[in-house]
Amino acid sequence: MPTPLPTLTSEQRAEALAKAGRVRKERSEMLAALKAGSLSLLDVLDRGDDTARQTRALHLLQSLPGVGTVKARRHLVELGISETRRIQGLGARQRARLIELFPPQA
């Protein structure tokens, strides 16, 4: 039998909503910087914060310049990475292969 969700007070609920909004905004800004080229794939993979670590690999690849949904999915299949995999769940070899495919621009 599933455990019931905890009952939150209105203050706790408001705090959770505010935190979720901040995280979405940070993730959006990070992916926009990646798309603009001011941030590299290596920079995002090396970030240790929760915003980067909890971003899905598919969204990360879609945010690269010149990579759309079809190319991103194709690369994930070639690398054996699930579309729902988050950055924190990528293995060392998967990270290395991503960096090989999309090297930092000098």
Backbone as numpy.savetxt, mean C-alpha at the origin, in Angstrom:
# Nx Ny Nz CAx CAy CAz Cx Cy Cz
-19.00 -20.21 17.35 -19.84 -19.04 17.35 -18.95 -17.79 17.35
-19.19 -16.85 16.44 -18.35 -15.66 16.37 -18.50 -14.78 17.61
-17.41 -14.14 17.95 -17.46 -13.24 19.10 -18.08 -11.92 18.68
-18.91 -11.35 19.53 -19.55 -10.08 19.16 -18.54 -8.93 19.17
-18.80 -7.94 18.36 -17.95 -6.77 18.33 -18.08 -6.00 19.64
-16.99 -5.38 20.08 -17.08 -4.61 21.33 -17.96 -3.38 21.13
-18.65 -3.02 22.19 -19.49 -1.83 22.15 -18.61 -0.62 22.41
-18.64 0.34 21.49 -17.82 1.53 21.62 -18.67 2.70 22.09
-18.06 3.54 22.89 -18.75 4.76 23.28 -18.71 5.72 22.10
-19.49 6.75 22.15 -19.51 7.71 21.04 -18.15 8.40 20.89
-17.44 8.60 22.01 -16.10 9.19 21.94 -15.13 8.25 21.24
-15.17 6.97 21.59 -14.29 5.99 20.96 -14.59 5.86 19.47
-15.85 5.89 19.13 -16.26 5.79 17.73 -15.75 6.99 16.94
-15.89 8.19 17.51 -15.42 9.42 16.85 -13.90 9.40 16.70
-13.21 8.91 17.72 -11.75 8.81 17.66 -11.31 7.83 16.57
-11.99 6.70 16.46 -11.68 5.71 15.43 -11.94 6.27 14.04
-13.02 7.00 13.87 -13.32 7.62 12.58 -12.27 8.65 12.20
-11.84 9.43 13.15 -10.81 10.45 12.89 -9.49 9.78 12.50
-9.13 8.71 13.21 -7.89 8.00 12.90 -7.96 7.40 11.49
-9.09 6.79 11.15 -9.26 6.21 9.82 -9.15 7.27 8.74
-9.70 8.43 8.99 -9.60 9.54 8.03 -8.17 10.00 7.83
-7.41 10.09 8.94 -6.01 10.48 8.85 -5.20 9.47 8.05
-5.43 8.20 8.30 -4.69 7.15 7.60 -5.02 7.17 6.10
-6.29 7.34 5.75 -6.67 7.40 4.34 -6.01 8.60 3.65
-5.97 9.72 4.35 -5.36 10.93 3.78 -3.86 10.73 3.58
-3.18 10.16 4.58 -1.74 9.90 4.47 -1.45 8.94 3.32
-2.26 7.88 3.19 -2.06 6.90 2.12 -2.29 7.56 0.76
-3.32 8.38 0.66 -3.61 9.08 -0.58 -2.46 10.00 -0.97
-1.92 10.74 -0.01 -0.80 11.64 -0.28 0.44 10.86 -0.71
0.70 9.72 -0.06 1.85 8.90 -0.40 1.73 8.36 -1.82
0.55 7.85 -2.19 0.36 7.30 -3.51 0.38 8.39 -4.58
-0.11 9.59 -4.25 -0.06 10.71 -5.19 1.39 11.13 -5.43
2.21 11.14 -4.39 3.62 11.48 -4.53 4.35 10.44 -5.38
3.96 9.19 -5.22 4.53 8.12 -6.03 4.15 8.31 -7.49
2.90 8.63 -7.74 2.41 8.85 -9.11 3.11 10.05 -9.75
3.36 11.11 -8.96 4.00 12.31 -9.47 5.50 12.12 -9.68
6.07 11.07 -9.11 7.49 10.81 -9.28 8.37 11.44 -8.21
7.76 12.10 -7.24 8.57 12.70 -6.16 8.93 11.68 -5.09
8.37 10.48 -5.19 8.65 9.39 -4.27 8.88 8.15 -5.13
9.87 7.33 -4.79 10.13 6.12 -5.58 9.51 4.90 -4.89
9.41 3.83 -5.66 8.90 2.58 -5.11 9.77 2.12 -3.95
11.08 2.27 -4.09 12.01 1.89 -3.03 11.74 2.69 -1.75
11.46 3.99 -1.90 11.14 4.83 -0.74 9.92 4.30 0.00
8.90 3.93 -0.75 7.67 3.43 -0.13 7.91 2.09 0.54
8.64 1.20 -0.14 8.91 -0.12 0.44 9.76 -0.03 1.70
10.63 0.98 1.77 11.51 1.13 2.93 10.85 1.87 4.09
9.71 2.50 3.84 9.03 3.20 4.94 8.58 2.19 5.98
8.72 2.55 7.23 8.36 1.62 8.30 7.04 1.94 8.97
6.35 2.97 8.50 5.10 3.35 9.16 3.94 2.47 8.71
2.89 2.46 9.50 1.73 1.62 9.22 1.03 2.01 7.93
1.07 3.28 7.58 0.39 3.72 6.36 0.97 3.00 5.15
2.27 2.96 5.04 2.90 2.28 3.91 2.75 0.77 4.03
2.99 0.24 5.20 2.96 -1.21 5.39 1.59 -1.81 5.11
0.54 -1.07 5.37 -0.81 -1.62 5.20 -1.44 -1.30 3.85
-0.66 -0.71 2.95 -1.14 -0.43 1.60 -1.10 -1.71 0.79
-2.12 -1.94 0.00 -2.16 -3.14 -0.83 -1.15 -3.01 -1.98
-0.54 -4.12 -2.33 0.46 -4.14 -3.40 -0.14 -3.69 -4.72
-1.39 -4.07 -4.99 -2.05 -3.66 -6.23 -2.17 -2.14 -6.30
-2.60 -1.50 -5.23 -2.74 -0.05 -5.22 -1.38 0.63 -5.38
-0.36 0.03 -4.79 0.99 0.57 -4.91 1.45 0.58 -6.36
1.28 -0.56 -7.05 1.71 -0.64 -8.44 0.88 0.26 -9.35
-0.41 0.36 -9.07 -1.28 1.22 -9.88 -0.88 2.69 -9.75
-0.21 3.03 -8.68 0.18 4.42 -8.45 1.52 4.76 -9.10
2.18 3.78 -9.68 3.43 4.06 -10.37 3.14 4.74 -11.71
3.97 5.69 -12.12 3.75 6.35 -13.41 3.80 5.34 -14.56
2.80 5.39 -15.42 2.75 4.51 -16.58 2.22 3.12 -16.32
1.77 2.86 -15.10 1.24 1.54 -14.76 -0.22 1.70 -14.38
-1.07 1.00 -15.10 -2.51 1.03 -14.81 -2.94 -0.27 -14.17
-4.23 -0.48 -14.15 -4.79 -1.67 -13.50 -4.34 -2.95 -14.19
-4.38 -2.97 -15.51 -4.04 -4.19 -16.25 -2.57 -4.56 -16.06
-1.67 -3.60 -16.23 -0.24 -3.87 -16.05 0.07 -4.26 -14.62
-0.56 -3.59 -13.67 -0.31 -3.90 -12.26 -0.71 -5.33 -11.95
-1.88 -5.73 -12.41 -2.34 -7.10 -12.17 -1.44 -8.11 -12.86
-1.00 -7.79 -14.08 -0.12 -8.69 -14.82 1.19 -8.89 -14.07
1.76 -7.80 -13.57 3.02 -7.91 -12.82 2.83 -8.72 -11.54
1.72 -8.53 -10.85 1.48 -9.28 -9.62 1.36 -10.77 -9.91
0.70 -11.12 -11.01 0.58 -12.54 -11.38 1.96 -13.11 -11.69
2.78 -12.36 -12.45 4.13 -12.83 -12.80 4.99 -13.04 -11.56
4.79 -12.19 -10.56 5.58 -12.28 -9.34 4.99 -13.25 -8.32
3.79 -13.74 -8.58 3.14 -14.64 -7.64 2.64 -13.94 -6.38
2.22 -12.69 -6.54 1.72 -11.91 -5.42 0.21 -11.76 -5.55
-0.51 -12.04 -4.50 -1.96 -11.89 -4.50 -2.32 -10.41 -4.58
-3.44 -10.12 -5.26 -3.90 -8.73 -5.38 -4.24 -8.12 -4.02
-4.59 -8.94 -3.08 -4.98 -8.43 -1.77 -3.81 -8.38 -0.78
-2.63 -8.78 -1.23 -1.45 -8.78 -0.35 -1.07 -7.34 -0.01
-0.73 -7.12 1.23 -0.28 -5.80 1.67 1.24 -5.75 1.63
1.79 -4.56 1.61 3.24 -4.40 1.50 3.96 -5.11 2.64
3.39 -5.07 3.84 4.05 -5.71 4.97 4.13 -7.22 4.80
3.30 -7.81 3.95 3.28 -9.25 3.76 4.16 -9.73 2.61
4.85 -8.81 1.94 5.73 -9.21 0.84 7.02 -9.82 1.38
7.47 -10.85 0.72 8.72 -11.48 1.11 9.91 -10.71 0.55
11.10 -11.05 0.98 12.32 -10.37 0.53 12.52 -10.54 -0.97
12.26 -11.72 -1.49 12.41 -11.96 -2.93 11.38 -11.17 -3.73
10.17 -11.10 -3.23 9.12 -10.34 -3.93 9.48 -8.85 -3.96
9.97 -8.33 -2.86 10.40 -6.93 -2.81 11.54 -6.68 -3.81
12.51 -7.59 -3.82 13.65 -7.44 -4.72 13.20 -7.47 -6.17
12.28 -8.36 -6.51 11.78 -8.45 -7.89 11.01 -7.20 -8.27
10.24 -6.64 -7.34 9.52 -5.39 -7.62 10.51 -4.26 -7.91
11.57 -4.19 -7.12 12.57 -3.15 -7.33 13.29 -3.34 -8.65
13.50 -4.61 -9.04 14.11 -4.88 -10.36 13.20 -4.41 -11.49
11.89 -4.68 -11.34 10.94 -4.29 -12.37 10.79 -2.77 -12.47
10.81 -2.11 -11.33 10.61 -0.66 -11.27 11.76 -0.01 -10.51
12.94 0.07 -11.14 14.10 0.63 -10.43 13.91 2.12 -10.16
14.53 2.62 -9.08 14.43 4.05 -8.77 15.03 4.88 -9.91
14.35 5.94 -10.28 14.82 6.82 -11.35 15.86 7.79 -10.80
16.95 7.91 -11.48 18.03 8.81 -11.01 17.83 10.21 -11.50
